[in-house]
Amino acid sequence: MVVGLCTVEIYIPTSHSLKDKRGIVKGVIQRLRSKFNVSVCELDNHDVWKTATLGLASVSKDKDVIDRTFGAIEGFLDNNGYFQVVSFKLEII
């Protein structure tokens, strides 16, 4: 069994309130869950308008599946027009 754990920090320049941020973050979380079948939650920076830290996790029998999944997730996040990816840290256990 292989577990992929990822921490992603994003910067949301268009956010002017926590309500704006919440709408963007919830949408991203829903798209990640449905498109990539991963577990996602907001880990940190709950009270900061312009940044969010997301935690993602996935389990597979094969390391290559984890690598491909998180590679696709990184590409998906990089091509999003609502925010910028500040850091993308992947740990495979």
C-alpha positions, 0 to 999 in steps of 0.5 A, a space after each residue: 500500500 502506498 500513501 500520497 500526502 500533499 500540502 499545497 499553499 495557494 495565494 488568492 489575489 482576487 479575494 477581498 474578504 473571507 467570504 470570497 476566499 471561502 467560495 474559491 476554496 470550497 470550489 477547488 476542494 469540490 473539483 479536486 474531490 470529484 475529478 481526482 478522487 482524493 481526500 482534501 481539506 483546508 489545513 491552515 490560514 483559515 482567517 487570512 483572506 488571500 492565502 489557503 493551505 490545503 491537505 490532500 491524500 490518496 491511497 493506492 497499491 502502486 506508486 506510479 498511480 500516486 505519482 500520476 495522480 498528484 502530477 495531474 493535480 499539480 497541473 490542474 492547480 497551476 492552470 487555474 485562473 483564480 489563484 497562484 500555487 505558492 508551494 506544492 509538497 508531496 510526500 509518498 509513504 
